Structures are given as structure tokens and as C-alpha cells.
């Protein structure tokens, strides 16, 4: 990838430059610029980006502290998008597709007007699905659906606790659990106002996370709200997970997907064995798109039926740096970059 500090629109010929947002070094703020796309080859497709979600994963990788990826040279971030096929040996020109992208200095990500994607990382989008909403439930939706349904084996009648329930993943997790027949769904998070919104998305109760509250006290409040729980989707780790383990029913299944509350949690051996708990982790970055196909089709079908609600804020490409800062403050809506214009909506 060759990057510059100026951008222009025009032809999408791969010899020309296309507008993009660039991160110059680990920890630096993204900036508007332009790139030359890598040359296409058999097995790749050039996609014109219509909607590219901004994910916590993108910020984590750009920070240089993410456990699985670090880029010391300038690169274009962005891990997924919905777009239109511009050039491909597999898909007809004009086909709407969902794309995953493992951004690096050698292969620009989706925060550009066009992106080069391996064919194996593309899925056709349902014809009538709104592209912004279809993109918005990609990374976030699969990070909720797969841990709940596949890892935890969520069954009808289970009681479910979602830790970190007010983010994009947590909000979708609450709805997925409800649509999948959960008997009771409870969400935990810090923001009181955002927690109240969960009650309209299918949560039976919510619990506000208080600063410096001992795990035993938090466990008491969780038990009062949820009763013994069969499934825990943990997006925070640390002390909230320690409390959640105390309210798990025998043989409960716990899946960790993040560590916003800290990288360390104490798991007493007696509790783990006495309740015969199952603890596992899920990382979407290491899950191939083929393994996400069924989850994405479920999510997209639920959107088409009006069964999922997703709060979305769209921003043009040149305003992504400001949106990047907002994402770092954990907004309670999904930010989606739309190179062609803006239109905020909620499904």
C-alpha cells in the first residue's frame, strides 16, 4: 500500500488512488489520505464500499496493544463492509456483498472507497436487506450469536446474563437470547440510561455496575435480578465475571468475548469444579467467514423480519477520525462509515 496525505475521487482503476483513512503508527490517530489498491489476482475481488462498521477491534489493533495483531507501518484499518462488486472473477459486477478484511500494511482495510478482498471472505447480501443494517450486524452480531448459540449451546428455557450489555454486541446478545427462547435475560453495564433501553429490547431486568463494588456484593444484586443463570456472555472479564460465576447454576456455560473491565479474573477452583462450569473464549478474528455464514444468515433474516433493532449512526469517510474518538468512549450505538453519504437510522 502507498499512502499520501491528500485524497481525491475519480476512477476506480487500480493504478489510480482512492480516498481512505490511514493509521501511520501504533497509537496514532487516523487521518484522511489516499492509497493505491494492491494489484488484483485470481481469487480476489475489488469491492466499492457502501457501508463499513467501526468496531472496537479496529481501535484495539490500531493501538498496537492487541494480542493478535500489530502494524508498525502505515495501513488502512477496517475489518468488514457491505459493498458492490466492481471487479471479480467469481461475482458479477454490481453484486451486493458482505466482506471481511484482515487489514495490514500490505492489504488495506475497508475504511476506503474501494477494497481488495479475497473471494473466500465474501458473502452475497440478501436482495432486500438494507446495506447499512446488514453491515452493522456483521462483526457485532456474530460476536453475540456464535458464543451464545454455538459455544454456550443456548437452549429454550435458559436464564442468560450478559456482561457489558449496552454496547453493540451486548444489545444484540440480549435480543438474540430472547428470540432463541431464553426464559430470563438480564444485562449488566455501567451506563444507567443505556441500561434502561435494554428493557425495550427484550431484557427482563438490568443491573448497574458500580465502581469499586466488591464482587460478593455485586453477586448478590445479580442473583436478585437474574436468579441462578445457565449462560453467561462475558464482554468485560475482571470483577464482574468473578461476581457472575457466583450466580451460575450447576453446569452453566460461560463464554468470554472481551476484557473491558480488566485482563485478569480470579476463578476459584472449588467453585469451578463444584458447579461443574464450562468456561470458554470466542474470538471472531480467528473464526473464518465460512464458519459465520449461518449466523449472518440468521441475523440478516431477523433484520428482514423486523425482529432485531440496531441503533446506527452513519458518518462519511472524511469524518471517521472524529468518530474514532467517539468509539473510544464506548458509544451505545453502531457507527458505520458510508463513503457515499450519511443517513442515521434504527431498525
C-alpha positions in Angstrom: 0.0 0.0 0.0 1.2 3.5 -0.8 -0.3 6.3 1.3 -0.4 10.0 1.0 -1.9 12.9 3.0 -4.2 14.1 0.2 -7.2 12.4 -1.3 -9.3 12.7 -4.4 -12.2 10.9 -6.0 -12.3 9.6 -9.6 -11.7 6.4 -11.5 -11.5 3.1 -9.6 -8.8 1.8 -11.9 -6.3 0.1 -9.5 -3.5 2.3 -10.9 -5.2 5.3 -9.5 -5.5 6.5 -5.9 -8.7 6.1 -3.9 -9.7 8.1 -0.8 -9.0 6.3 2.5 -8.3 6.8 6.2 -4.8 5.9 7.3 -3.2 5.0 10.7 0.5 5.9 10.4 1.8 4.1 13.5 0.6 2.2 16.6 -1.4 4.5 18.8 -1.6 7.4 16.3 -4.9 9.0 15.4 -6.3 8.1 11.9 -6.1 10.7 9.2 -7.7 11.2 5.8 -5.4 10.2 2.9 -5.4 8.2 -0.3 -4.0 4.8 -1.4 -3.2 2.8 -4.4 -5.0 -0.6 -4.2 -2.8 -3.7 -4.4 -3.0 -5.4 -7.8 -5.8 -7.9 -8.1 -5.1 -11.5 -8.7 -7.1 -14.7 -9.3 -9.3 -15.3 -6.2 -9.7 -11.7 -5.3 -12.5 -9.1 -5.8 -12.5 -5.3 -5.9 -15.4 -4.0 -3.9 -16.8 -0.5 -3.9 -17.5 0.2 -0.2 -21.1 1.2 0.7 -21.1 0.7 4.5 -18.1 -0.1 6.8 -18.8 -0.5 10.5 -16.3 0.9 13.0 -15.6 -1.9 15.6 -13.7 -1.9 18.9 -11.4 -4.5 17.2 -10.3 -1.8 14.7 -9.3 0.5 17.6 -7.6 -2.3 19.5 -5.4 -3.3 16.5 -4.5 0.4 15.8 -3.5 0.9 19.4 -0.6 -1.5 19.0 -1.6 -3.4 22.1 -4.0 -6.0 20.6 -2.9 -9.6 21.4 -3.2 -11.0 17.9 -2.1 -8.2 15.5 0.2 -5.2 15.4 1.1 -3.0 12.4 4.2 -0.8 12.7 3.9 0.6 9.2 1.1 2.9 7.8 -2.1 1.0 7.0 -5.8 1.4 6.3 -7.9 0.0 9.1 -11.4 -1.5 8.8 -12.4 -5.2 9.2 -15.7 -5.5 7.4 -18.0 -3.8 5.0 -21.0 -4.2 2.7 -20.3 -3.1 -0.8 -20.8 -3.6 -4.6 -18.6 -5.8 -6.7 -16.5 -3.7 -9.1 -14.2 -6.3 -10.5 -14.2 -10.1 -9.8 -13.6 -13.4 -11.4 -16.3 -15.0 -9.2 -19.1 -12.5 -8.7 -20.9 -10.5 -11.4 -20.3 -6.7 -11.4 -22.9 -5.0 -9.3 -23.5 -7.9 -6.9 -24.0 -6.7 -3.3 -21.7 -8.5 -0.9 -20.7 -8.6 2.7 -16.9 -8.7 3.1 -14.4 -9.4 5.8 -10.9 -7.9 5.6 -7.8 -8.6 7.7 -6.3 -5.1 7.3 -2.5 -4.8 7.2 0.1 -2.5 5.5 0.1 -4.9 2.6 -3.6 -5.2 2.3 -5.7 -2.1 3.0 -8.8 -2.4 5.1 -12.4 -1.3 4.5 -12.1 2.4 5.5 -11.7 3.5 1.9 -13.9 3.9 -1.1 -12.7 0.6 -2.5 -11.1 -2.5 -1.1 -9.5 -5.6 -2.4 -10.9 -8.8 -0.7 -10.1 -12.5 -1.1 -13.1 -14.3 -2.6 -13.3 -16.6 0.3 -14.1 -13.6 2.5 -17.2 -12.5 0.6 -20.9 -13.5 1.0 -23.7 -12.2 -1.2 -26.1 -10.0 0.7 -29.9 -10.7 0.7 -31.5 -8.7 -2.0 -33.9 -6.6 0.1 -31.6 -6.0 3.1 -30.6 -2.5 4.0 -26.8 -2.4 3.4 -26.1 -0.2 6.4 -28.0 -2.5 8.8 -26.6 -5.6 7.1 -23.1 -4.3 7.8 -23.9 -3.2 11.3 -24.8 -6.7 12.5 -21.7 -8.4 10.9 -18.9 -8.4 13.4 -21.1 -7.4 16.4 -23.9 -9.8 15.6 -21.7 -12.8 15.1 -19.8 -11.9 18.3 -23.1 -12.3 20.1 -24.7 -15.1 18.1 -21.9 -17.6 17.9 -20.8 -17.6 21.6 -24.5 -17.8 22.7 -25.8 -20.4 20.3 -22.7 -22.5 19.4 -20.2 -22.1 22.2 -22.7 -21.9 25.1 -25.4 -24.1 23.4 -28.2 -21.7 24.5 -31.4 -23.7 24.9 -35.0 -22.6 25.2 -35.8 -22.0 28.9 -32.2 -21.0 29.9 -31.6 -17.9 32.0 -29.0 -15.7 30.4 -26.7 -13.0 31.9 -25.0 -10.5 29.5 -22.0 -8.7 31.0 -21.3 -5.5 29.1 -24.8 -5.4 27.7 -25.1 -1.8 26.5 -22.6 -2.0 23.7 -23.4 -3.0 20.1 -22.6 -6.7 20.9 -24.4 -6.7 24.2 -27.6 -5.2 22.8 -27.7 -7.8 20.0 -27.0 -10.5 22.5 -30.0 -9.6 24.6 -32.2 -9.8 21.6 -30.7 -13.0 20.3 -31.2 -14.6 23.6 -34.8 -13.5 23.8 -35.5 -14.7 20.2 -33.9 -18.0 20.9 -36.3 -18.8 23.8 -34.4 -17.7 26.9 -36.5 -17.9 30.0 -34.9 -14.8 31.5 -32.4 -12.3 30.1 -30.5 -9.8 32.4 -28.0 -7.2 31.3 -25.1 -5.7 33.3 -23.3 -2.4 32.4 -22.3 0.9 33.7 -24.5 3.4 31.9 -27.9 3.8 33.6 -29.7 5.4 30.7 -28.4 2.8 28.2 -29.4 0.0 30.5 -33.0 1.2 30.6 -33.1 0.9 26.8 -32.3 -2.8 27.1 -35.7 -3.3 28.7 -37.3 -2.4 25.4 -35.0 -4.9 23.6 -36.0 -8.0 25.5 -34.2 -7.8 28.8 -36.2 -8.8 31.9 -34.0 -6.8 34.2 -30.8 -4.8 34.3 -28.1 -4.3 36.8 -25.9 -1.2 37.0 -22.2 -1.8 37.6 -20.9 0.3 40.4 -17.3 1.5 40.8 -15.3 -0.4 43.4 -18.1 -2.6 44.5 -16.8 -5.9 45.9 -17.6 -9.0 43.8 -19.6 -10.5 46.6 -22.0 -7.5 46.8 -22.4 -7.4 43.0 -23.1 -11.1 43.0 -25.9 -10.5 45.5 -27.5 -7.9 43.2 -27.1 -10.1 40.2 -28.7 -13.1 42.0 -31.7 -10.9 43.0 -32.2 -9.7 39.4 -31.5 -12.9 37.5 -31.6 -15.9 39.8 -29.2 -18.8 39.0 -28.1 -18.4 35.4 -27.4 -21.1 32.8 -25.5 -19.0 30.3 -23.1 -16.0 30.8 -21.9 -14.0 27.8 -19.0 -12.0 29.2 -17.7 -9.0 27.4 -15.9 -7.4 30.4 -14.0 -10.0 32.4 -12.4 -8.9 35.7 -14.5 -8.3 38.8 -17.9 -8.6 37.0 -17.0 -12.1 35.8 -16.0 -13.0 39.3 -19.4 -12.0 40.6 -21.2 -13.7 37.7 -19.5 -17.0 38.4 -21.1 -16.9 41.9 -24.6 -16.8 40.5 -24.1 -19.5 37.9 -26.4 -22.6 38.1 -24.8 -26.0 38.1 -23.3 -26.8 34.7 -23.6 -23.3 33.5 -21.8 -22.3 30.3 -19.7 -19.1 30.4 -18.2 -17.6 27.2 -15.7 -14.7 27.3 -15.5 -12.3 24.3 -13.7 -9.3 25.8 -12.0 -7.8 28.8 -13.1 -4.2 29.1 -13.0 -4.4 32.9 -9.5 -5.8 33.1 -7.4 -8.7 31.8 -7.4 -10.8 35.0 -10.2 -12.5 36.9 -9.9 -14.9 39.8 -11.7 -18.2 39.3 -11.8 -20.3 42.5 -11.1 -23.9 41.8 -13.7 -25.1 44.2 -16.4 -23.0 42.5 -15.4 -24.2 39.1 -15.4 -27.9 40.0 -18.3 -27.7 42.5 -20.7 -26.2 39.9 -19.1 -28.1 37.0 -18.9 -24.9 35.0 -17.8 -24.7 31.4 -15.6 -21.7 30.6 -14.5 -20.9 27.0 -13.4 -18.0 24.9 -14.5 -16.7 21.5 -12.5 -14.5 19.1 -14.2 -13.5 15.8 -10.8 -12.5 14.3 -9.8 -16.2 14.3 -13.1 -17.5 13.0 -13.3 -17.9 9.2 -16.2 -16.3 7.4 -17.4 -19.7 6.3 -18.0 -20.6 10.0 -20.0 -17.4 10.4 -22.3 -17.9 7.3 -25.2 -19.5 9.2 -25.0 -16.8 11.9 -25.0 -14.0 9.4 -27.9 -15.5 7.5 -29.9 -15.8 10.8 -29.1 -12.2 11.7 -30.0 -10.9 8.2 -33.2 -12.8 8.2 -34.1 -11.4 11.6 -33.5 -7.9 10.3 -35.7 -8.5 7.3 -38.5 -9.8 9.5 -38.2 -6.7 11.8 -37.1 -8.8 14.8 -33.8 -7.1 15.5 -33.4 -3.4 16.4 -30.0 -1.8 15.8 -29.2 1.8 16.6 -26.9 3.1 13.8 -25.0 6.4 13.3 -23.5 6.9 9.9 -20.6 9.1 9.1 -18.9 10.0 5.8 -15.3 8.7 5.3 -13.7 12.1 5.9 -15.3 12.3 9.4 -14.1 8.9 10.5 -11.2 10.4 12.7 -13.8 12.2 14.8 -16.0 9.1 15.0 -12.9 7.1 16.0 -12.6 9.2 19.1 -16.2 8.8 19.9 -15.9 5.0 19.6 -13.1 5.0 22.1 -15.6 6.4 24.7 -17.9 3.3 24.1 -21.0 4.7 22.4 -24.2 2.8 22.7 -24.9 2.8 19.0 -23.1 1.3 16.0 -21.0 3.7 14.0 -21.0 2.9 10.3 -18.8 4.7 7.7 -20.6 5.4 4.4 -18.3 6.9 1.8 -21.3 7.9 -0.4 -23.2 9.9 2.3 -24.9 9.8 5.6 -28.3 8.6 6.9 -28.8 7.8 10.5 -31.5 5.2 11.3 -32.6 2.4 13.6 -34.1 -0.8 12.6 
